[in-house]
Amino acid sequence: MLKAQSLSIGYGKTRIGSGLELTVQSGDILCLLGPNGCGKTTLFRTLLGLLPALSGTVMLGGKPITAQTRAEIAHQVAYVPQAHAPPFPFEALEVVLMGRTARLGLFGQPGRNDRAIARNAMDRLGIGGLAHRDYSRLSGGQRQLVLIARALAQEAPLIVMDEPTASLDFGNQAQVLAQIAGLVQDVATRGCAVILSTHNPDQAFALNAQVLLMKDGVRQAQGSAHEVLTDASLSNVYGIPVSVETTSSGRKVCLPSLACQSAPTITSDALTIA
């Protein structure tokens, strides 16, 4: 479905990452993990054909992505961005209908079937009641669910999500992640694949995902979450002590150390006032 070989990424002459390899097949869930600036978003933009690769190749559906039109790419890949601010006060249903654009052709208008697909996508995510609400006035979590519904309405076999829980409060993060988990459970039967980036390695465990762990644009480890996300690998990537622990319910969680390693020790003498 998607394959990157010997991929170098960046902007112009500025190289951000190199030597990246990945293969995504039907039914896969791949989670990109790494600190800020490690190249996750740049990699996404390259995989989507929005940025040219500095070297290497990206194959989508067995063909080089550089040989495909935007419409051809849109038939195969749906994208859920970190955030979206519409220039006009669209209704939520209108935003979801935008996912049908690639299938309507030039100057095409959505018909009854397109509207049914959009409504079904919203109902599937439990947001059908928001159809005629002003999208710009929805909560962050609700807007993110609308964007996921737009991706579903696109009917592409690959869904790419760039930090879909970023900037959301705890409750909205849980709501969005629950819906993503629902999509993941249905991935095999729909013949889809999902690529997801996140700053929270716990999410990779929760989704039972494959993981590409990155640092400074270089692949550090790749494989299943349970194989890749270890105390050593996470501590190396994030530069702080991290322990992976198992809760009483059997769920794995990642706990960073809160100790300040470089803080000076303050003695009682240092507090004496002359």
VEXMARLO-339933 format. One record per residue: x, y, z of N, C-alpha, C in turn; residue in one letter; residue number from 1. Coordinates in pm, whole numbers. Example, Ala and Ser with C-alpha at 12.3 -4.5 7.8 and 13.67 -1.06 7.14 Angstrom:
2
ATOM/n_xx/n_yy/n_zz/ca_xx/ca_yy/ca_zz/c_xx/c_yy/c_zz/res/n
ATOM/1319/-569/780/1230/-450/780/1320/-330/780/a/1
ATOM/1285/-225/708/1367/-106/714/1290/3/787/s/2
END
This chain:
274
ATOM/n_xx/n_yy/n_zz/ca_xx/ca_yy/ca_zz/c_xx/c_yy/c_zz/res/n
ATOM/83/-120/0/0/0/0/87/126/0/m/1
ATOM/188/131/88/281/244/93/418/190/130/l/2
ATOM/520/238/57/656/190/83/754/303/60/k/3
ATOM/842/325/156/950/424/145/1083/351/154/a/4
ATOM/1174/384/62/1304/318/59/1415/422/56/q/5
ATOM/1514/405/145/1633/492/149/1593/639/143/s/6
ATOM/1493/676/222/1431/807/210/1506/913/290/l/7
ATOM/1540/1022/222/1593/1141/288/1492/1253/274/s/8
ATOM/1466/1323/383/1360/1423/385/1414/1558/430/i/9
ATOM/1345/1664/389/1386/1797/431/1322/1903/344/g/10
ATOM/1372/2025/357/1321/2139/283/1435/2202/204/y/11
ATOM/1424/2201/71/1530/2257/-11/1660/2182/11/g/12
ATOM/1763/2256/52/1893/2195/78/1910/2153/223/k/13
ATOM/1808/2180/305/1815/2146/447/1766/2003/470/t/14
ATOM/1857/1916/506/1822/1775/530/1781/1757/675/r/15
ATOM/1662/1700/696/1610/1677/830/1622/1531/871/i/16
ATOM/1609/1441/776/1618/1299/807/1671/1221/689/g/17
ATOM/1727/1104/718/1782/1023/610/1779/875/649/s/18
ATOM/1790/791/547/1794/647/570/1666/588/624/g/19
ATOM/1552/652/596/1424/605/650/1363/499/560/l/20
ATOM/1313/394/621/1250/283/549/1120/248/620/e/21
ATOM/1014/229/544/890/179/604/803/115/498/l/22
ATOM/725/18/542/629/-49/456/498/-60/531/t/23
ATOM/391/-15/469/258/-21/530/167/-102/437/v/24
ATOM/111/-208/492/21/-293/416/-120/-285/472/q/25
ATOM/-214/-339/398/-353/-339/441/-366/-403/579/s/26
ATOM/-436/-334/671/-456/-385/806/-350/-342/905/g/27
ATOM/-247/-269/859/-140/-224/950/-179/-96/1021/d/28
ATOM/-125/-80/1141/-130/47/1213/13/81/1249/i/29
ATOM/63/191/1195/201/234/1220/199/364/1297/l/30
ATOM/270/366/1409/277/484/1496/417/544/1489/c/31
ATOM/426/671/1453/553/743/1452/572/812/1587/l/32
ATOM/686/789/1650/715/845/1781/852/911/1780/l/33
ATOM/862/1021/1853/990/1089/1866/970/1229/1920/g/34
ATOM/1076/1292/1967/1064/1427/2025/1035/1532/1920/p/35
ATOM/1001/1652/1965/979/1763/1874/1102/1784/1786/n/36
ATOM/1075/1810/1658/1184/1838/1565/1255/1716/1511/g/37
ATOM/1205/1596/1541/1273/1475/1494/1241/1443/1348/c/38
ATOM/1141/1512/1290/1111/1492/1149/980/1422/1118/g/39
ATOM/895/1401/1218/770/1327/1195/680/1397/1092/k/40
ATOM/656/1527/1113/566/1599/1023/627/1612/883/t/41
ATOM/757/1634/877/824/1640/746/813/1506/674/t/42
ATOM/827/1397/748/811/1265/689/669/1248/637/l/43
ATOM/571/1289/714/432/1280/669/412/1356/539/f/44
ATOM/461/1479/533/443/1561/414/510/1499/292/r/45
ATOM/621/1431/315/689/1363/205/611/1240/161/t/46
ATOM/560/1164/257/481/1045/224/352/1082/150/l/47
ATOM/298/1202/177/176/1248/113/203/1314/-22/l/48
ATOM/330/1328/-58/363/1391/-185/358/1542/-182/g/49
ATOM/349/1600/-61/344/1746/-49/483/1807/-49/l/50
ATOM/583/1725/-14/723/1766/-21/798/1663/-105/l/51
ATOM/888/1708/-193/968/1611/-268/1073/1548/-178/p/52
ATOM/1099/1420/-196/1205/1353/-122/1340/1406/-170/a/53
ATOM/1435/1426/-78/1569/1469/-117/1643/1356/-186/l/54
ATOM/1612/1234/-146/1663/1115/-214/1576/998/-171/s/55
ATOM/1588/888/-243/1504/773/-214/1370/781/-285/g/56
ATOM/1284/685/-257/1155/678/-328/1041/652/-231/t/57
ATOM/923/702/-268/798/672/-199/706/607/-301/v/58
ATOM/664/484/-273/574/411/-362/436/406/-296/m/59
ATOM/336/447/-370/198/443/-322/116/359/-417/l/60
ATOM/60/250/-366/-17/161/-452/66/99/-562/g/61
ATOM/197/81/-535/284/18/-633/341/111/-737/g/62
ATOM/310/242/-730/361/339/-826/433/451/-753/k/63
ATOM/538/508/-814/605/623/-750/505/736/-727/p/64
ATOM/509/795/-607/412/900/-577/436/1022/-666/i/65
ATOM/559/1040/-712/591/1154/-799/528/1140/-937/t/66
ATOM/484/1019/-973/423/997/-1104/271/1003/-1098/a/67
ATOM/215/1041/-979/71/1042/-962/18/1184/-943/q/68
ATOM/-103/1206/-991/-167/1336/-974/-221/1348/-832/t/69
ATOM/-256/1472/-792/-312/1492/-660/-443/1414/-644/r/70
ATOM/-523/1407/-751/-648/1332/-744/-623/1184/-724/a/71
ATOM/-523/1130/-791/-490/988/-776/-442/960/-633/e/72
ATOM/-362/1050/-579/-314/1033/-441/-431/1041/-344/i/73
ATOM/-523/1135/-368/-638/1154/-278/-732/1034/-279/a/74
ATOM/-731/956/-386/-812/834/-390/-754/725/-301/h/75
ATOM/-626/740/-265/-557/636/-189/-523/675/-45/q/76
ATOM/-508/806/-20/-466/851/112/-557/962/161/v/77
ATOM/-607/950/284/-682/1056/350/-597/1109/464/a/78
ATOM/-601/1240/485/-512/1305/581/-593/1375/689/y/79
ATOM/-556/1350/815/-615/1419/930/-507/1507/991/v/80
ATOM/-514/1639/975/-408/1727/1026/-418/1748/1177/p/81
ATOM/-317/1815/1233/-318/1844/1377/-432/1937/1413/q/82
ATOM/-457/2035/1329/-561/2134/1356/-610/2190/1223/a/83
ATOM/-728/2250/1228/-787/2304/1105/-873/2424/1140/h/84
ATOM/-843/2537/1079/-922/2659/1102/-983/2703/969/a/85
ATOM/-1112/2679/949/-1175/2712/821/-1187/2864/804/p/86
ATOM/-1173/2913/680/-1184/3057/657/-1327/3108/665/p/87
ATOM/-1424/3018/656/-1566/3056/662/-1636/2966/764/f/88
ATOM/-1748/3011/818/-1820/2932/919/-1900/2818/856/p/89
ATOM/-1830/2716/807/-1896/2601/748/-1970/2521/854/f/90
ATOM/-2077/2455/813/-2139/2356/898/-2049/2233/902/e/91
ATOM/-2059/2156/1011/-1975/2037/1026/-1996/1940/910/a/92
ATOM/-2120/1923/865/-2147/1832/753/-2077/1879/626/l/93
ATOM/-2070/2010/605/-2002/2063/487/-1852/2031/491/e/94
ATOM/-1793/2038/611/-1652/2003/625/-1630/1855/592/v/95
ATOM/-1718/1768/640/-1706/1625/611/-1725/1599/462/v/96
ATOM/-1816/1671/398/-1839/1655/254/-1717/1692/171/l/97
ATOM/-1628/1773/227/-1505/1809/154/-1420/1685/126/m/98
ATOM/-1440/1581/204/-1368/1457/179/-1410/1389/50/g/99
ATOM/-1522/1430/-6/-1570/1370/-131/-1514/1442/-254/r/100
ATOM/-1439/1551/-234/-1396/1636/-345/-1323/1558/-454/t/101
ATOM/-1230/1472/-416/-1149/1401/-515/-1232/1307/-601/a/102
ATOM/-1349/1269/-554/-1433/1176/-629/-1543/1245/-709/r/103
ATOM/-1548/1378/-701/-1654/1450/-772/-1610/1503/-907/l/104
ATOM/-1480/1517/-927/-1433/1573/-1053/-1439/1725/-1051/g/105
ATOM/-1382/1785/-1153/-1377/1930/-1164/-1517/1990/-1168/l/106
ATOM/-1543/2086/-1080/-1671/2156/-1070/-1787/2064/-1031/f/107
ATOM/-1757/1944/-984/-1863/1853/-943/-1928/1896/-813/g/108
ATOM/-2054/1863/-797/-2129/1896/-676/-2168/1767/-604/q/109
ATOM/-2160/1765/-472/-2198/1644/-400/-2346/1611/-419/p/110
ATOM/-2372/1484/-445/-2509/1439/-465/-2563/1368/-344/g/111
ATOM/-2677/1303/-363/-2743/1234/-251/-2654/1126/-192/r/112
ATOM/-2585/1051/-279/-2498/944/-230/-2381/999/-150/n/113
ATOM/-2324/1111/-197/-2212/1172/-124/-2256/1218/14/d/114
ATOM/-2375/1278/21/-2426/1323/150/-2454/1206/244/r/115
ATOM/-2501/1095/187/-2527/977/269/-2397/921/325/a/116
ATOM/-2291/921/242/-2161/872/288/-2107/962/399/i/117
ATOM/-2120/1093/382/-2072/1188/483/-2149/1171/614/a/118
ATOM/-2280/1158/605/-2361/1141/727/-2328/1008/796/r/119
ATOM/-2307/904/717/-2272/774/776/-2139/782/850/n/120
ATOM/-2044/857/793/-1914/873/859/-1930/945/992/a/121
ATOM/-2015/1047/996/-2039/1120/1121/-2112/1032/1222/m/122
ATOM/-2211/958/1176/-2284/869/1266/-2192/763/1325/d/123
ATOM/-2102/714/1244/-2009/610/1289/-1923/659/1405/r/124
ATOM/-1891/790/1403/-1808/847/1509/-1892/908/1621/l/125
ATOM/-2025/892/1612/-2112/941/1717/-2131/1092/1718/g/126
ATOM/-2112/1158/1603/-2125/1304/1597/-2231/1346/1494/i/127
ATOM/-2324/1257/1463/-2429/1291/1367/-2509/1413/1408/g/128
ATOM/-2523/1433/1540/-2600/1547/1589/-2532/1681/1567/g/129
ATOM/-2405/1678/1523/-2332/1803/1499/-2340/1848/1353/l/130
ATOM/-2412/1775/1271/-2410/1798/1127/-2432/1943/1088/a/131
ATOM/-2528/2009/1152/-2563/2146/1113/-2511/2251/1212/h/132
ATOM/-2417/2210/1296/-2353/2305/1387/-2240/2378/1317/r/133
ATOM/-2213/2499/1359/-2101/2577/1307/-1970/2509/1349/d/134
ATOM/-1894/2462/1251/-1771/2388/1279/-1674/2469/1364/y/135
ATOM/-1665/2598/1338/-1569/2683/1408/-1605/2702/1555/s/136
ATOM/-1728/2670/1594/-1771/2687/1732/-1775/2555/1810/r/137
ATOM/-1729/2448/1747/-1723/2320/1816/-1602/2314/1907/l/138
ATOM/-1603/2224/2003/-1488/2204/2089/-1374/2143/2009/s/139
ATOM/-1252/2147/2065/-1138/2090/1996/-1156/1943/1964/g/140
ATOM/-1208/1868/2060/-1231/1726/2037/-1335/1699/1931/g/141
ATOM/-1442/1779/1931/-1546/1763/1830/-1493/1795/1690/q/142
ATOM/-1413/1902/1679/-1355/1937/1549/-1264/1825/1499/r/143
ATOM/-1189/1764/1592/-1099/1657/1550/-1179/1537/1500/q/144
ATOM/-1292/1507/1564/-1377/1397/1517/-1437/1430/1381/l/145
ATOM/-1470/1556/1356/-1521/1597/1224/-1414/1573/1118/v/146
ATOM/-1288/1604/1148/-1180/1582/1053/-1158/1434/1026/l/147
ATOM/-1174/1351/1128/-1164/1206/1108/-1280/1158/1021/i/148
ATOM/-1400/1213/1045/-1515/1177/961/-1490/1219/816/a/149
ATOM/-1429/1334/796/-1396/1378/660/-1303/1277/592/r/150
ATOM/-1204/1226/668/-1113/1126/612/-1188/997/578/a/151
ATOM/-1282/957/662/-1361/837/633/-1446/856/508/l/152
ATOM/-1505/976/493/-1589/1004/377/-1509/1001/248/a/153
ATOM/-1380/1020/258/-1294/1018/139/-1281/878/82/q/154
ATOM/-1307/777/165/-1304/636/126/-1169/596/68/e/155
ATOM/-1063/645/130/-927/607/90/-880/489/175/a/156
ATOM/-802/398/119/-760/280/196/-652/308/299/p/157
ATOM/-588/427/293/-485/463/390/-524/594/456/l/158
ATOM/-522/597/591/-554/717/666/-429/760/743/i/159
ATOM/-387/883/722/-269/939/787/-315/1044/887/v/160
ATOM/-277/1030/1014/-320/1121/1120/-198/1184/1186/m/161
ATOM/-183/1315/1174/-69/1386/1230/-106/1441/1368/d/162
ATOM/-62/1372/1472/-87/1412/1611/-233/1451/1634/e/163
ATOM/-325/1358/1612/-468/1393/1622/-514/1433/1761/p/164
ATOM/-434/1405/1864/-475/1446/1999/-395/1566/2050/t/165
ATOM/-315/1628/1964/-233/1742/2007/-322/1859/2049/a/166
ATOM/-282/1927/2154/-349/2048/2204/-489/2024/2258/s/167
ATOM/-526/1899/2279/-658/1868/2336/-646/1841/2485/l/168
ATOM/-751/1875/2558/-749/1846/2701/-765/1696/2724/d/169
ATOM/-754/1656/2850/-752/1513/2884/-878/1442/2834/f/170
ATOM/-995/1503/2857/-1120/1440/2817/-1132/1426/2667/g/171
ATOM/-1095/1532/2592/-1103/1526/2447/-1001/1430/2389/n/172
ATOM/-883/1420/2452/-786/1322/2407/-844/1181/2417/q/173
ATOM/-907/1153/2531/-965/1020/2551/-1075/993/2449/a/174
ATOM/-1157/1096/2420/-1264/1079/2324/-1212/1050/2185/q/175
ATOM/-1112/1127/2141/-1057/1108/2007/-985/974/1997/v/176
ATOM/-907/939/2100/-834/812/2096/-928/693/2095/l/177
ATOM/-1041/704/2166/-1139/596/2165/-1194/574/2025/a/178
ATOM/-1217/683/1953/-1269/669/1817/-1163/612/1723/q/179
ATOM/-1037/652/1742/-930/595/1661/-918/446/1688/i/180
ATOM/-929/408/1817/-924/265/1851/-1036/189/1782/a/181
ATOM/-1155/252/1773/-1266/189/1702/-1234/168/1555/g/182
ATOM/-1167/266/1494/-1127/251/1354/-1026/139/1339/l/183
ATOM/-932/133/1433/-828/31/1428/-889/-109/1435/v/184
ATOM/-988/-126/1521/-1052/-256/1534/-1120/-299/1405/q/185
ATOM/-1158/-201/1323/-1227/-231/1199/-1135/-228/1079/d/186
ATOM/-1007/-203/1101/-914/-186/990/-907/-310/902/v/187
ATOM/-893/-428/964/-874/-549/885/-991/-577/792/a/188
ATOM/-1113/-556/842/-1230/-586/760/-1251/-481/651/t/189
ATOM/-1205/-358/674/-1221/-253/574/-1105/-253/474/r/190
ATOM/-1000/-331/503/-886/-333/414/-806/-205/420/g/191
ATOM/-813/-130/529/-744/-3/543/-614/-20/621/c/192
ATOM/-537/88/620/-419/99/705/-421/238/767/a/193
ATOM/-356/251/883/-351/379/953/-208/411/989/v/194
ATOM/-165/534/961/-37/586/1009/-69/701/1103/i/195
ATOM/-14/695/1222/-47/790/1328/81/842/1392/l/196
ATOM/90/973/1412/202/1026/1491/148/1077/1623/s/197
ATOM/230/1067/1727/187/1109/1860/309/1139/1945/t/198
ATOM/290/1217/2050/395/1240/2148/379/1147/2268/h/199
ATOM/277/1065/2268/247/980/2383/267/833/2348/n/200
ATOM/377/771/2392/400/629/2358/295/536/2416/p/201
ATOM/223/580/2520/115/496/2574/12/465/2467/d/202
ATOM/-9/560/2375/-108/539/2270/-69/426/2176/q/203
ATOM/61/412/2151/107/301/2066/77/167/2132/a/204
ATOM/96/160/2265/60/37/2337/-90/12/2329/f/205
ATOM/-169/118/2350/-315/103/2352/-368/54/2217/a/206
ATOM/-304/99/2109/-348/61/1975/-282/-67/1925/l/207
ATOM/-189/-122/2006/-115/-242/1965/-52/-221/1828/n/208
ATOM/12/-106/1812/61/-63/1682/203/-108/1655/a/209
ATOM/240/-105/1526/379/-107/1487/436/32/1513/q/210
ATOM/564/41/1543/623/169/1583/748/198/1501/v/211
ATOM/759/324/1456/884/376/1402/930/484/1499/l/212
ATOM/1039/456/1571/1091/546/1673/1204/628/1612/l/213
ATOM/1189/763/1615/1282/851/1547/1350/947/1644/m/214
ATOM/1472/987/1608/1545/1091/1681/1638/1160/1583/k/215
ATOM/1627/1293/1576/1712/1372/1486/1704/1323/1342/d/216
ATOM/1583/1284/1301/1562/1242/1163/1612/1104/1129/g/217
ATOM/1658/1029/1228/1714/896/1204/1630/791/1275/v/218
ATOM/1605/681/1209/1532/571/1271/1616/510/1383/r/219
ATOM/1556/504/1504/1624/444/1619/1583/299/1638/q/220
ATOM/1457/270/1611/1407/133/1626/1277/121/1549/a/221
ATOM/1244/-1/1510/1120/-23/1435/1072/-165/1462/q/222
ATOM/941/-178/1485/882/-307/1515/755/-288/1596/g/223
ATOM/710/-391/1663/588/-379/1743/614/-293/1865/s/224
ATOM/509/-230/1917/523/-143/2034/587/-218/2150/a/225
ATOM/549/-343/2171/599/-420/2285/746/-456/2268/h/226
ATOM/795/-460/2144/936/-488/2120/1021/-362/2123/e/227
ATOM/967/-254/2067/1045/-132/2043/1047/-39/2165/v/228
ATOM/934/-25/2232/922/74/2340/970/13/2470/l/229
ATOM/1097/30/2496/1160/-21/2618/1216/95/2700/t/230
ATOM/1254/66/2823/1316/169/2908/1435/233/2834/d/231
ATOM/1520/150/2777/1644/199/2714/1615/283/2591/a/232
ATOM/1526/234/2503/1501/306/2378/1433/440/2402/s/233
ATOM/1337/444/2493/1266/569/2521/1357/668/2595/l/234
ATOM/1438/618/2687/1530/706/2759/1630/768/2663/s/235
ATOM/1677/690/2566/1772/741/2467/1709/847/2378/n/236
ATOM/1587/822/2331/1523/913/2237/1482/1045/2303/v/237
ATOM/1428/1036/2424/1376/1157/2488/1476/1224/2583/y/238
ATOM/1589/1159/2608/1694/1221/2686/1667/1230/2835/g/239
ATOM/1573/1154/2886/1544/1147/3029/1517/1002/3066/i/240
ATOM/1536/966/3193/1505/829/3233/1355/799/3217/p/241
ATOM/1324/691/3148/1185/650/3128/1174/503/3166/v/242
ATOM/1069/469/3238/1045/329/3270/910/287/3212/s/243
ATOM/908/167/3154/785/109/3101/734/9/3204/v/244
ATOM/614/35/3254/559/-49/3360/424/-107/3318/e/245
ATOM/387/-216/3382/260/-282/3353/165/-263/3471/t/246
ATOM/46/-214/3442/-52/-190/3548/-117/-321/3589/t/247
ATOM/-195/-315/3696/-263/-436/3745/-361/-492/3643/s/248
ATOM/-408/-406/3551/-501/-452/3447/-428/-509/3326/s/249
ATOM/-294/-504/3329/-216/-559/3219/-177/-457/3113/g/250
ATOM/-216/-333/3133/-185/-229/3034/-46/-173/3061/r/251
ATOM/32/-148/2953/164/-91/2966/158/61/2959/k/252
ATOM/233/127/3048/239/273/3051/385/314/3062/v/253
ATOM/415/433/3011/551/485/3011/560/599/3111/c/254
ATOM/652/590/3206/662/687/3314/798/756/3309/l/255
ATOM/801/886/3276/928/959/3278/967/994/3419/p/256
ATOM/1097/1005/3442/1146/1047/3573/1121/1196/3590/s/257
ATOM/1074/1235/3707/1051/1377/3736/1170/1440/3808/l/258
ATOM/1272/1360/3833/1390/1412/3903/1471/1501/3810/a/259
ATOM/1518/1611/3859/1601/1701/3782/1746/1657/3798/c/260
ATOM/1801/1597/3692/1933/1535/3705/2044/1637/3726/q/261
ATOM/2029/1759/3670/2139/1855/3674/2125/1960/3784/s/262
ATOM/2022/1950/3869/2000/2051/3972/2107/2041/4079/a/263
ATOM/2163/2153/4122/2266/2149/4227/2206/2111/4361/p/264
ATOM/2287/2049/4443/2243/2013/4576/2258/2134/4668/t/265
ATOM/2151/2169/4735/2153/2285/4824/2175/2237/4967/i/266
ATOM/2283/2281/5028/2315/2240/5165/2263/2347/5263/t/267
ATOM/2266/2311/5391/2220/2406/5491/2311/2528/5498/s/268
ATOM/2441/2510/5467/2534/2622/5467/2498/2726/5365/d/269
ATOM/2444/2677/5248/2411/2769/5140/2291/2857/5176/a/270
ATOM/2215/2815/5277/2096/2891/5315/2125/2987/5430/l/271
ATOM/2249/2986/5480/2283/3073/5592/2296/3218/5545/t/272
ATOM/2232/3309/5614/2240/3451/5579/2347/3517/5664/i/273
ATOM/2446/3576/5597/2558/3637/5668/2511/3763/5739/a/274
END
